[in-house]
Amino acid sequence: MIVPALALFITLVISLAEEALVRQAVTSAAFHGARAASLERGSMAARTSGSDSTRQALRESGVECGSLTVVVDAAGQRVPVGGLGSVSVTVSCDFEVVTLPGLPGGRSFTDTATSPVDPFRGR
């Protein structure tokens, strides 16, 4: 009686820990992407840099998403010099987490991060 309960408890702990790690990796990747995009001088370069940086951050954290979507909003790059603009990156990652038998294991993790564009930088 105690062995099945212990096995279920261990599985639950592993599932919650894995979910927390994936959520943290997605949040971190979004911030890395937003920061990289905000450092670029143009919208197109910002979208490319933000997406590449986000994907690299997820690879380095060891998270392998079944489906990964990275959306970079670089409209803040078009704000005139001296104006306040920002770049945002939204990351959506579908991930299979360890769960209890009979429960669905697929979860979708989404996060958005925003980084300000330097208003006095040349473009």
N, CA, C and O atoms as a MOPAC input file, in Angstrom:
PM7 MOZYME 1SCF
protein

 N      0.81100 1    -1.18400 1     0.00000 1
 C      0.00000 1     0.00000 1     0.00000 1
 C      0.86500 1     1.26400 1     0.00000 1
 O      0.51500 1     2.26000 1    -0.63300 1
 N      1.96100 1     1.21900 1     0.69000 1
 C      2.80600 1     2.41200 1     0.78900 1
 C      3.62600 1     2.62100 1    -0.49300 1
 O      3.92100 1     3.76100 1    -0.85300 1
 N      3.99600 1     1.53700 1    -1.18100 1
 C      4.82100 1     1.65500 1    -2.38500 1
 C      4.07000 1     2.38400 1    -3.50300 1
 O      4.64500 1     3.29700 1    -4.09600 1
 N      2.81600 1     2.03400 1    -3.82700 1
 C      2.10800 1     2.78300 1    -4.87300 1
 C      1.91000 1     4.26600 1    -4.51100 1
 O      2.01900 1     5.13600 1    -5.37500 1
 N      1.62500 1     4.54500 1    -3.25500 1
 C      1.44800 1     5.93000 1    -2.82500 1
 C      2.76000 1     6.70200 1    -2.94700 1
 O      2.76400 1     7.86300 1    -3.35500 1
 N      3.86100 1     6.06500 1    -2.59800 1
 C      5.17000 1     6.70400 1    -2.71200 1
 C      5.51100 1     6.94700 1    -4.18400 1
 O      6.03900 1     8.00300 1    -4.53300 1
 N      5.21200 1     5.97700 1    -5.04100 1
 C      5.47600 1     6.13100 1    -6.47400 1
 C      4.66100 1     7.29100 1    -7.05200 1
 O      5.17900 1     8.07100 1    -7.85100 1
 N      3.40500 1     7.40800 1    -6.65900 1
 C      2.57300 1     8.50800 1    -7.13000 1
 C      3.10400 1     9.85300 1    -6.62700 1
 O      3.11000 1    10.83700 1    -7.36700 1
 N      3.53900 1     9.89200 1    -5.39500 1
 C      4.08600 1    11.12100 1    -4.83200 1
 C      5.36300 1    11.54100 1    -5.56400 1
 O      5.53300 1    12.71800 1    -5.88200 1
 N      6.24100 1    10.60800 1    -5.82700 1
 C      7.49400 1    10.90800 1    -6.53200 1
 C      7.20500 1    11.40200 1    -7.94800 1
 O      7.83500 1    12.34900 1    -8.41900 1
 N      6.25400 1    10.76200 1    -8.62200 1
 C      5.87800 1    11.18900 1    -9.96800 1
 C      5.31600 1    12.60600 1    -9.95000 1
 O      5.61600 1    13.41200 1   -10.83100 1
 N      4.50600 1    12.90100 1    -8.95200 1
 C      3.94000 1    14.23700 1    -8.82700 1
 C      5.02900 1    15.28600 1    -8.60100 1
 O      4.99400 1    16.35800 1    -9.20500 1
 N      5.98200 1    14.98300 1    -7.74400 1
 C      7.08900 1    15.91600 1    -7.47800 1
 C      7.91200 1    16.14500 1    -8.74100 1
 O      8.27300 1    17.28200 1    -9.04500 1
 N      8.21100 1    15.08300 1    -9.47400 1
 C      8.98200 1    15.21100 1   -10.71400 1
 C      8.21900 1    16.05100 1   -11.72700 1
 O      8.79900 1    16.90700 1   -12.39700 1
 N      6.92400 1    15.80700 1   -11.83800 1
 C      6.08800 1    16.55200 1   -12.78000 1
 C      6.07100 1    18.03900 1   -12.45100 1
 O      6.22600 1    18.87300 1   -13.34400 1
 N      5.88800 1    18.37300 1   -11.19700 1
 C      5.85400 1    19.78200 1   -10.79400 1
 C      7.21100 1    20.45800 1   -10.97900 1
 O      7.27800 1    21.62000 1   -11.37900 1
 N      8.27700 1    19.74200 1   -10.69200 1
 C      9.61900 1    20.31000 1   -10.86200 1
 C      9.91600 1    20.54200 1   -12.34200 1
 O     10.46100 1    21.58100 1   -12.71500 1
 N      9.56200 1    19.58500 1   -13.17000 1
 C      9.80000 1    19.73200 1   -14.60300 1
 C      8.98500 1    20.89400 1   -15.17300 1
 O      9.48100 1    21.66100 1   -15.99900 1
 N      7.76000 1    21.01500 1   -14.73700 1
 C      6.91700 1    22.11700 1   -15.18700 1
 C      7.51200 1    23.46400 1   -14.77800 1
 O      7.51000 1    24.40600 1   -15.57100 1
 N      8.01100 1    23.56300 1   -13.57400 1
 C      8.62600 1    24.80800 1   -13.10300 1
 C      9.87500 1    25.14400 1   -13.91200 1
 O     10.10300 1    26.30700 1   -14.24400 1
 N     10.68000 1    24.14400 1   -14.23000 1
 C     11.89900 1    24.38500 1   -15.01000 1
 C     11.58100 1    24.84100 1   -16.42900 1
 O     12.24400 1    25.73400 1   -16.95700 1
 N     10.57300 1    24.23300 1   -17.04800 1
 C     10.19900 1    24.63200 1   -18.40700 1
 C      9.62300 1    26.04600 1   -18.39500 1
 O      9.95300 1    26.86000 1   -19.25700 1
 N      8.77200 1    26.33400 1   -17.42900 1
 C      8.19700 1    27.68100 1   -17.32800 1
 C      9.31000 1    28.72300 1   -17.15200 1
 O      9.26800 1    29.78200 1   -17.77900 1
 N     10.29600 1    28.43100 1   -16.31100 1
 C     11.40700 1    29.34400 1   -16.08900 1
 C     12.23700 1    29.51200 1   -17.36300 1
 O     12.66300 1    30.62400 1   -17.67600 1
 N     12.46800 1    28.43500 1   -18.09300 1
 C     13.23800 1    28.50200 1   -19.33400 1
 C     12.52400 1    29.34300 1   -20.38500 1
 O     13.16500 1    30.11700 1   -21.09600 1
 N     11.20400 1    29.20200 1   -20.49300 1
 C     10.43200 1    29.98800 1   -21.46200 1
 C     10.46200 1    31.47000 1   -21.09200 1
 O     10.61900 1    32.32000 1   -21.96800 1
 N     10.31500 1    31.78400 1   -19.82200 1
 C     10.37600 1    33.17500 1   -19.36500 1
 C     11.74900 1    33.77500 1   -19.64400 1
 O     11.85000 1    34.89400 1   -20.14700 1
 N     12.78700 1    33.04500 1   -19.32400 1
 C     14.15100 1    33.51100 1   -19.55300 1
 C     14.42300 1    33.70700 1   -21.04500 1
 O     15.04200 1    34.69600 1   -21.43800 1
 N     13.96700 1    32.77700 1   -21.86900 1
 C     14.17400 1    32.88600 1   -23.31200 1
 C     13.47300 1    34.11600 1   -23.87000 1
 O     14.01400 1    34.79400 1   -24.74300 1
 N     12.27800 1    34.41000 1   -23.37500 1
 C     11.56300 1    35.60100 1   -23.82700 1
 C     12.34600 1    36.86300 1   -23.47500 1
 O     12.44700 1    37.77600 1   -24.29400 1
 N     12.89700 1    36.92100 1   -22.27000 1
 C     13.68700 1    38.09500 1   -21.87000 1
 C     14.96800 1    38.21300 1   -22.69700 1
 O     15.35200 1    39.31700 1   -23.08400 1
 N     15.63500 1    37.08700 1   -22.97100 1
 C     16.83700 1    37.11800 1   -23.80700 1
 C     16.50800 1    37.63700 1   -25.20300 1
 O     17.23400 1    38.46100 1   -25.75800 1
 N     15.41100 1    37.14800 1   -25.75900 1
 C     15.00800 1    37.57500 1   -27.09600 1
 C     14.64600 1    39.04900 1   -27.15400 1
 O     15.02800 1    39.74900 1   -28.09200 1
 N     13.91100 1    39.52400 1   -26.15800 1
 C     13.51700 1    40.93600 1   -26.13300 1
 C     14.74600 1    41.83700 1   -26.00600 1
 O     14.83600 1    42.87000 1   -26.67100 1
 N     15.66900 1    41.45100 1   -25.17000 1
 C     16.88400 1    42.25800 1   -24.98600 1
 C     17.71600 1    42.29300 1   -26.26500 1
 O     18.20300 1    43.35000 1   -26.66500 1
 N     17.87800 1    41.13800 1   -26.90200 1
 C     18.65200 1    41.08100 1   -28.14600 1
 C     17.98000 1    41.91700 1   -29.23600 1
 O     18.65900 1    42.61500 1   -29.98900 1
 N     16.66200 1    41.84900 1   -29.32200 1
 C     15.93700 1    42.61900 1   -30.34000 1
 C     16.04000 1    44.11600 1   -30.07900 1
 O     16.13400 1    44.90000 1   -31.02400 1
 N     16.02300 1    44.52100 1   -28.82400 1
 C     16.07000 1    45.95400 1   -28.50500 1
 C     17.43300 1    46.57200 1   -28.80800 1
 O     17.54200 1    47.79100 1   -28.93900 1
 N     18.45700 1    45.75600 1   -28.92000 1
 C     19.80000 1    46.27200 1   -29.21000 1
 C     20.05300 1    46.48400 1   -30.70000 1
 O     21.04000 1    47.11800 1   -31.07400 1
 N     19.18100 1    45.96700 1   -31.54300 1
 C     19.36100 1    46.11200 1   -32.99300 1
 C     18.92000 1    47.49600 1   -33.44500 1
 O     18.21100 1    48.20500 1   -32.73100 1
 N     19.35500 1    47.86500 1   -34.65000 1
 C     19.06200 1    49.20700 1   -35.15500 1
 C     17.83500 1    49.27900 1   -36.05200 1
 O     17.32400 1    50.37300 1   -36.29300 1
 N     17.35100 1    48.15900 1   -36.54800 1
 C     16.19600 1    48.18100 1   -37.44000 1
 C     15.19300 1    47.10400 1   -37.07300 1
 O     15.51600 1    46.16500 1   -36.34500 1
 N     13.98300 1    47.24300 1   -37.57600 1
 C     12.91100 1    46.30100 1   -37.25000 1
 C     13.20400 1    44.89100 1   -37.73600 1
 O     13.00600 1    43.92400 1   -37.00000 1
 N     13.67600 1    44.77000 1   -38.97400 1
 C     13.93800 1    43.44000 1   -39.53200 1
 C     15.05600 1    42.73700 1   -38.75700 1
 O     14.94200 1    41.55800 1   -38.42000 1
 N     16.12600 1    43.46400 1   -38.48100 1
 C     17.23300 1    42.88300 1   -37.71200 1
 C     16.77300 1    42.53300 1   -36.29700 1
 O     17.21700 1    41.53800 1   -35.72400 1
 N     15.88300 1    43.35200 1   -35.73800 1
 C     15.37100 1    43.08300 1   -34.38700 1
 C     14.55700 1    41.79700 1   -34.36300 1
 O     14.69100 1    40.99400 1   -33.43900 1
 N     13.71000 1    41.59500 1   -35.37700 1
 C     12.91300 1    40.36500 1   -35.42900 1
 C     13.81000 1    39.13000 1   -35.55900 1
 O     13.59500 1    38.12000 1   -34.89000 1
 N     14.80500 1    39.22800 1   -36.42000 1
 C     15.71100 1    38.09100 1   -36.61800 1
 C     16.51200 1    37.80700 1   -35.35600 1
 O     16.60100 1    36.66100 1   -34.91500 1
 N     17.09100 1    38.84700 1   -34.78100 1
 C     17.91700 1    38.68200 1   -33.57900 1
 C     17.09500 1    38.18400 1   -32.39500 1
 O     17.54600 1    37.31600 1   -31.64700 1
 N     15.89200 1    38.72900 1   -32.22000 1
 C     15.03300 1    38.31000 1   -31.12100 1
 C     14.63200 1    36.85400 1   -31.22400 1
 O     14.65300 1    36.12300 1   -30.23400 1
 N     14.26700 1    36.43400 1   -32.42300 1
 C     13.87100 1    35.04000 1   -32.63200 1
 C     15.05500 1    34.09100 1   -32.43700 1
 O     14.93500 1    33.07000 1   -31.75900 1
 N     16.19700 1    34.43600 1   -33.03700 1
 C     17.38500 1    33.58000 1   -32.91200 1
 C     17.84800 1    33.46400 1   -31.46500 1
 O     18.19600 1    32.37700 1   -31.00500 1
 N     17.85100 1    34.58500 1   -30.75100 1
 C     18.29400 1    34.58500 1   -29.35900 1
 C     17.34900 1    33.76700 1   -28.47800 1
 O     17.79300 1    33.05700 1   -27.57500 1
 N     16.06300 1    33.86800 1   -28.74100 1
 C     15.07800 1    33.10400 1   -27.97100 1
 C     15.27500 1    31.61000 1   -28.17800 1
 O     15.29600 1    30.84000 1   -27.21800 1
 N     15.41700 1    31.20600 1   -29.42800 1
 C     15.60800 1    29.77900 1   -29.74400 1
 C     16.91600 1    29.25200 1   -29.13800 1
 O     16.96400 1    28.13100 1   -28.63100 1
 N     17.97300 1    30.06900 1   -29.19500 1
 C     19.25900 1    29.67100 1   -28.62100 1
 C     19.15600 1    29.51100 1   -27.10500 1
 O     19.71200 1    28.56900 1   -26.54000 1
 N     18.45400 1    30.41900 1   -26.45400 1
 C     18.29400 1    30.34500 1   -24.98600 1
 C     17.55100 1    29.06900 1   -24.59300 1
 O     17.90300 1    28.43000 1   -23.60200 1
 N     16.53300 1    28.69700 1   -25.35800 1
 C     15.80800 1    27.45600 1   -25.05100 1
 C     16.69100 1    26.22900 1   -25.27800 1
 O     16.65700 1    25.27600 1   -24.50100 1
 N     17.48400 1    26.26600 1   -26.35800 1
 C     18.40700 1    25.13800 1   -26.61400 1
 C     19.41000 1    24.99900 1   -25.47600 1
 O     19.68100 1    23.89000 1   -25.01700 1
 N     19.95800 1    26.11700 1   -25.02000 1
 C     20.95500 1    26.08300 1   -23.95200 1
 C     20.36400 1    25.62000 1   -22.62500 1
 O     21.07600 1    25.05700 1   -21.79400 1
 N     19.08700 1    25.84700 1   -22.42300 1
 C     18.44800 1    25.40600 1   -21.17400 1
 C     18.03300 1    23.94300 1   -21.24400 1
 O     17.61200 1    23.36800 1   -20.24000 1
 N     18.14900 1    23.34000 1   -22.42000 1
 C     17.82400 1    21.92100 1   -22.56200 1
 C     16.34800 1    21.63900 1   -22.78600 1
 O     15.93200 1    20.48200 1   -22.72500 1
 N     15.55200 1    22.65900 1   -23.04100 1
 C     14.12000 1    22.47800 1   -23.28200 1
 C     13.90000 1    22.22800 1   -24.77000 1
 O     14.28900 1    23.03800 1   -25.61100 1
 N     13.27600 1    21.10700 1   -25.07900 1
 C     12.96100 1    20.77700 1   -26.46500 1
 C     11.44300 1    20.82900 1   -26.63100 1
 O     10.72700 1    19.91700 1   -26.21600 1
 N     10.97300 1    21.89600 1   -27.23600 1
 C      9.53600 1    22.08700 1   -27.41800 1
 C      9.04200 1    21.23500 1   -28.58300 1
 O      9.71000 1    21.11400 1   -29.61000 1
 N      7.86700 1    20.65100 1   -28.40500 1
 C      7.25100 1    19.93200 1   -29.50800 1
 C      6.85000 1    20.90500 1   -30.60400 1
 O      6.99000 1    20.60800 1   -31.79000 1
 N      6.36000 1    22.04700 1   -30.21100 1
 C      5.98300 1    23.12000 1   -31.12400 1
 C      6.42300 1    24.43000 1   -30.47700 1
 O      6.05900 1    24.72100 1   -29.33700 1
 N      7.20300 1    25.21300 1   -31.20800 1
 C      7.73000 1    26.46900 1   -30.67300 1
 C      7.29700 1    27.62000 1   -31.56900 1
 O      7.47900 1    27.57400 1   -32.78600 1
 N      6.72500 1    28.64900 1   -30.96200 1
 C      6.34100 1    29.85300 1   -31.70000 1
 C      6.99200 1    31.05400 1   -31.01800 1
 O      6.85800 1    31.24700 1   -29.80900 1
 N      7.69600 1    31.85300 1   -31.80900 1
 C      8.33200 1    33.06900 1   -31.30500 1
 C      7.81100 1    34.24000 1   -32.12400 1
 O      7.99200 1    34.27900 1   -33.34100 1
 N      7.16900 1    35.18900 1   -31.46600 1
 C      6.63800 1    36.37600 1   -32.14100 1
 C      7.36900 1    37.59500 1   -31.58500 1
 O      7.33800 1    37.85900 1   -30.38300 1
 N      8.02700 1    38.33200 1   -32.47900 1
 C      8.77100 1    39.52700 1   -32.08000 1
 C      8.01900 1    40.75700 1   -32.58700 1
 O      7.80300 1    40.89700 1   -33.79100 1
 N      7.62300 1    41.64100 1   -31.68500 1
 C      6.98300 1    42.90200 1   -32.04400 1
 C      8.04600 1    43.98600 1   -31.96100 1
 O      8.39500 1    44.44400 1   -30.87300 1
 N      8.55600 1    44.38900 1   -33.11300 1
 C      9.65500 1    45.35100 1   -33.15900 1
 C      9.18800 1    46.74400 1   -33.57000 1
 O      9.97800 1    47.53800 1   -34.08000 1
 N      7.91900 1    47.04200 1   -33.35100 1
 C      7.38600 1    48.35600 1   -33.73600 1
 C      8.10800 1    49.49500 1   -33.01400 1
 O      8.19100 1    50.60300 1   -33.54300 1
 N      8.61800 1    49.24200 1   -31.84200 1
 C      9.33100 1    50.26900 1   -31.08500 1
 C     10.62100 1    50.71500 1   -31.74200 1
 O     11.15100 1    51.77500 1   -31.40800 1
 N     11.13600 1    49.92000 1   -32.67400 1
 C     12.35300 1    50.30800 1   -33.39400 1
 C     12.09300 1    51.47300 1   -34.34200 1
 O     13.02800 1    52.17600 1   -34.72300 1
 N     10.84000 1    51.68800 1   -34.72600 1
 C     10.50300 1    52.75200 1   -35.68700 1
 C     10.19200 1    54.08200 1   -35.01400 1
 O      9.89200 1    55.06200 1   -35.69700 1
 N     10.25800 1    54.13200 1   -33.69600 1
 C     10.02100 1    55.38200 1   -32.97200 1
 C     11.17800 1    56.32800 1   -33.28400 1
 O     12.33300 1    55.90200 1   -33.27500 1
 N     10.89200 1    57.61100 1   -33.56200 1
 C     11.97000 1    58.55600 1   -33.87400 1
 C     13.00100 1    58.64200 1   -32.73600 1
 O     12.68800 1    58.41200 1   -31.56900 1
 N     14.23100 1    58.98000 1   -33.11700 1
 C     15.30300 1    59.11100 1   -32.13100 1
 C     14.87500 1    60.11400 1   -31.06600 1
 O     14.39200 1    61.20100 1   -31.38700 1
 N     15.05200 1    59.74900 1   -29.80500 1
 C     14.64600 1    60.57000 1   -28.67900 1
 C     13.30100 1    60.14700 1   -28.11700 1
 O     12.94000 1    60.53400 1   -27.00500 1
 N     12.55100 1    59.34900 1   -28.88200 1
 C     11.25500 1    58.85900 1   -28.41500 1
 C     11.42000 1    57.56300 1   -27.63700 1
 O     12.46200 1    56.91100 1   -27.70000 1
 N     10.37500 1    57.20300 1   -26.90400 1
 C     10.41600 1    55.97200 1   -26.11500 1
 C      9.74600 1    54.84600 1   -26.88700 1
 O      8.57200 1    54.93400 1   -27.24500 1
 N     10.49600 1    53.80400 1   -27.13400 1
 C      9.96600 1    52.63600 1   -27.82300 1
 C     10.37500 1    51.38400 1   -27.08500 1
 O     11.30200 1    51.39600 1   -26.27500 1
 N      9.68300 1    50.31600 1   -27.36800 1
 C     10.04500 1    49.04300 1   -26.75200 1
 C      9.82100 1    47.91100 1   -27.74400 1
 O      9.07500 1    48.04300 1   -28.71400 1
 N     10.47500 1    46.81800 1   -27.47700 1
 C     10.36200 1    45.61400 1   -28.28700 1
 C      9.84900 1    44.51400 1   -27.38100 1
 O     10.30800 1    44.37800 1   -26.24700 1
 N      8.90100 1    43.72800 1   -27.87000 1
 C      8.40000 1    42.61800 1   -27.05600 1
 C      8.53100 1    41.29300 1   -27.81200 1
 O      8.43800 1    41.24100 1   -29.03800 1
 N      8.74700 1    40.25000 1   -27.05500 1
 C      8.86900 1    38.90300 1   -27.60800 1
 C      7.90400 1    38.00000 1   -26.85200 1
 O      7.89800 1    37.97400 1   -25.62200 1
 N      7.09100 1    37.26000 1   -27.59800 1
 C      6.17300 1    36.29300 1   -27.01800 1
 C      6.62300 1    34.89700 1   -27.44200 1
 O      6.80200 1    34.62400 1   -28.62900 1
 N      6.80100 1    34.03100 1   -26.46800 1
 C      7.25800 1    32.66700 1   -26.70800 1
 C      6.16400 1    31.70300 1   -26.28200 1
 O      5.61900 1    31.81800 1   -25.18500 1
 N      5.84600 1    30.75800 1   -27.14600 1
 C      4.87600 1    29.71500 1   -26.82600 1
 C      5.52000 1    28.36400 1   -27.11700 1
 O      5.96600 1    28.10200 1   -28.23500 1
 N      5.56200 1    27.51100 1   -26.09500 1
 C      6.25100 1    26.22100 1   -26.19400 1
 C      5.31700 1    25.10400 1   -25.73100 1
 O      4.83700 1    25.12200 1   -24.59800 1
 N      5.06300 1    24.13900 1   -26.60500 1
 C      4.30200 1    22.94900 1   -26.22600 1
 C      5.29800 1    21.90100 1   -25.75000 1
 O      6.25000 1    21.57200 1   -26.45800 1
 N      5.07600 1    21.38400 1   -24.55600 1
 C      6.05100 1    20.48700 1   -23.93100 1
 C      5.32800 1    19.32200 1   -23.26800 1
 O      4.27800 1    19.50000 1   -22.65200 1
 N      5.89200 1    18.14500 1   -23.39900 1
 C      5.34700 1    16.95200 1   -22.74700 1
 C      6.00900 1    16.80200 1   -21.38400 1
 O      7.21400 1    16.56400 1   -21.29800 1
 N      5.22200 1    16.94100 1   -20.31700 1
 C      5.75900 1    16.78300 1   -18.96800 1
 C      5.39700 1    15.40200 1   -18.43000 1
 O      4.43000 1    14.78600 1   -18.87500 1
 N      6.17300 1    14.93100 1   -17.48100 1
 C      5.90300 1    13.65700 1   -16.82500 1
 C      4.66100 1    13.84400 1   -15.95600 1
 O      4.58100 1    14.79300 1   -15.17600 1
 N      3.69700 1    12.93800 1   -16.09300 1
 C      2.47700 1    13.05100 1   -15.28500 1
 C      2.10500 1    11.69800 1   -14.70000 1
 O      2.76200 1    10.68400 1   -14.94000 1
 N      1.06200 1    11.72000 1   -13.94800 1
 C      0.52700 1    10.48800 1   -13.39400 1
 C     -0.16500 1     9.69600 1   -14.49900 1
 O     -0.68400 1    10.29000 1   -15.44400 1
 N     -0.18300 1     8.37500 1   -14.40000 1
 C     -0.83500 1     7.56700 1   -15.42400 1
 C     -2.29900 1     7.98200 1   -15.61200 1
 O     -3.03600 1     8.17900 1   -14.64600 1
 N     -2.69700 1     8.11000 1   -16.88400 1
 C     -4.06600 1     8.47000 1   -17.18800 1
 C     -4.31800 1     9.95800 1   -17.31600 1
 O     -5.39200 1    10.36500 1   -17.75800 1
 N     -3.35200 1    10.77500 1   -16.94100 1
 C     -3.50300 1    12.22800 1   -17.04400 1
 C     -2.74800 1    12.73200 1   -18.26700 1
 O     -1.68300 1    12.20900 1   -18.59500 1
 N     -3.28500 1    13.73800 1   -18.94100 1
 C     -2.58300 1    14.27200 1   -20.11400 1
 C     -1.27100 1    14.93800 1   -19.70000 1
 O     -1.19700 1    15.60400 1   -18.66700 1
 N     -0.23600 1    14.74600 1   -20.52200 1
 C      1.07500 1    15.27900 1   -20.18500 1
 C      1.47400 1    16.49400 1   -20.99600 1
 O      2.46500 1    17.15100 1   -20.68000 1
 N      0.71700 1    16.80100 1   -22.03600 1
 C      1.06200 1    17.93800 1   -22.87600 1
 C      0.63200 1    19.25000 1   -22.24900 1
 O     -0.51900 1    19.39600 1   -21.83900 1
 N      1.54300 1    20.20100 1   -22.17200 1
 C      1.25200 1    21.52500 1   -21.62200 1
 C      1.79200 1    22.57000 1   -22.58200 1
 O      2.77300 1    22.33300 1   -23.28700 1
 N      1.15800 1    23.70400 1   -22.60300 1
 C      1.63000 1    24.81800 1   -23.40500 1
 C      2.08000 1    25.92000 1   -22.44500 1
 O      1.32700 1    26.34000 1   -21.56600 1
 N      3.29400 1    26.37100 1   -22.62500 1
 C      3.86600 1    27.42400 1   -21.78800 1
 C      4.05600 1    28.66500 1   -22.65100 1
 O      4.68700 1    28.59400 1   -23.70600 1
 N      3.52400 1    29.78800 1   -22.22200 1
 C      3.61800 1    31.03500 1   -22.99100 1
 C      4.04500 1    32.16000 1   -22.05500 1
 O      3.58200 1    32.25900 1   -20.91800 1
 N      4.93800 1    33.00200 1   -22.56000 1
 C      5.35400 1    34.16800 1   -21.79600 1
 C      5.74600 1    35.28300 1   -22.75500 1
 O      6.15500 1    35.03100 1   -23.88800 1
 N      5.61700 1    36.51000 1   -22.28800 1
 C      5.97600 1    37.68700 1   -23.07400 1
 C      6.92100 1    38.55000 1   -22.25000 1
 O      6.72700 1    38.74000 1   -21.04900 1
 N      7.94200 1    39.06500 1   -22.91300 1
 C      8.89300 1    39.97000 1   -22.26000 1
 C      9.05300 1    41.21500 1   -23.12100 1
 O      8.95000 1    41.15700 1   -24.34700 1
 N      9.30100 1    42.32400 1   -22.47300 1
 C      9.46800 1    43.60400 1   -23.16500 1
 C     10.77800 1    44.24400 1   -22.72600 1
 O     11.16300 1    44.17400 1   -21.55900 1
 N     11.45200 1    44.86800 1   -23.68700 1
 C     12.70900 1    45.54700 1   -23.38900 1
 C     12.68800 1    46.91400 1   -24.06900 1
 O     12.28200 1    47.01100 1   -25.22700 1
 N     13.11700 1    47.97200 1   -23.37900 1
 C     13.09800 1    49.30900 1   -23.97800 1
 C     14.21100 1    49.48300 1   -25.02400 1
 O     15.29700 1    48.91500 1   -24.91300 1
 N     13.89600 1    50.28000 1   -26.02500 1
 C     14.88900 1    50.64700 1   -27.04800 1
 C     15.55900 1    51.92200 1   -26.57000 1
 O     14.88500 1    52.84100 1   -26.10600 1
 N     16.87000 1    51.98600 1   -26.67800 1
 C     17.60900 1    53.18200 1   -26.25200 1
 C     17.16900 1    54.38800 1   -27.10000 1
 O     17.33900 1    54.37300 1   -28.31900 1
 N     16.60500 1    55.43100 1   -26.46900 1
 C     16.06400 1    56.55700 1   -27.25300 1
 C     17.13000 1    57.44800 1   -27.88500 1
 O     16.81900 1    58.21600 1   -28.79500 1
 N     18.36700 1    57.36500 1   -27.42800 1
 C     19.40500 1    58.24300 1   -27.96000 1
 C     20.43100 1    57.51600 1   -28.81600 1
 O     21.50200 1    58.04900 1   -29.10300 1
 N     20.10500 1    56.32400 1   -29.21300 1
 C     21.01400 1    55.52700 1   -30.04800 1
 C     20.72700 1    55.83300 1   -31.51700 1
 O     19.57200 1    56.02400 1   -31.89700 1
 N     21.75900 1    55.87800 1   -32.33000 1
 C     21.57400 1    56.08900 1   -33.75800 1
 C     20.90900 1    54.88900 1   -34.38200 1
 O     21.10000 1    53.75700 1   -33.93800 1
 N     20.12200 1    55.14100 1   -35.42100 1
 C     19.42300 1    54.03000 1   -36.07600 1
 C     19.82600 1    53.92100 1   -37.48500 1
 O     19.34200 1    53.04200 1   -38.19900 1

